[in-house]
Amino acid sequence: MRKSFVLVAAATSLFSGLLFATGAPKKDAVPRKASEFVFNMIDGPQKLLSGYRGKNIVLALMYTTCPHCQHTSELLTKIQAEYTGKNVQVLGAVFDNGAAGRLQQFKAQFAQNYPLGYSNQDSVLQFLGLPPTEPYFVPILVFIDRTGTIRSQYIGDEAFLSHQEVNIRAEIDKMLGTASAGVTRAKAAAAKPAPKS
């Protein structure tokens, strides 16, 4: 039964970009060294993930047409502003079909203060270590520490995204070595019902 749900959900997500996956990131996928990732920019030269080595990175991989991705991007704009000066860098890449043409509008509306580029599905799946045939869900969040090691990745994980602000902060706090603050926030959020989206 679960297998058929995932296949139906995957087919539906290709059309809508709105669905969340259930379940956590693959346990054997992290920690691992981050491979190179290229951000194609519409207003300048390409940026490379390796150019941000030495910073703790929150990488968001999104669709421009996905309301959940739009919400996540707005949240990351807020988080980037709050963590300025704390060696944290939010980065984003949109990778749905036609994303390059919608990137400028998406950035103006949802990602004003962090680098946002575009990529393609093959590059994203390769970076995540997923085979091309495996279903995936957006938004995808990847946490990379200052040594260039992927500490965690959440591929449309509904449990993570239902309290994403608290969970994103907890992951950042872990990378910064201030995990106790994140644990406190996570416990507080667990006591509250998840917001409806």
Sequence and secondary structure as in RCSB ss.txt:
>XXXX:A:sequence
MRKSFVLVAAATSLFSGLLFATGAPKKDAVPRKASEFVFNMIDGPQKLLSGYRGKNIVLALMYTTCPHCQHTSEL
LTKIQAEYTGKNVQVLGAVFDNGAAGRLQQFKAQFAQNYPLGYSNQDSVLQFLGLPPTEPYFVPILVFIDRTGTI
RSQYIGDEAFLSHQEVNIRAEIDKMLGTASAGVTRAKAAAAKPAPKS
>XXXX:A:secstr
 HHHHHHHHHHHHHHHS   B S   GGG SEE    EEB SSSS EEGGGGTTSEEEEEEE TT HHHHHHHHH
HHHHHHHTTTTTEEEEEEE STTHHHHHHHHHHHH TTS EEE  HHHHHHHHT  TTS   S EEEEE TTSEE
EEEEESBHHHHTTHHHHHHHHHHHHHT HHHHHHHHHHHHHS     
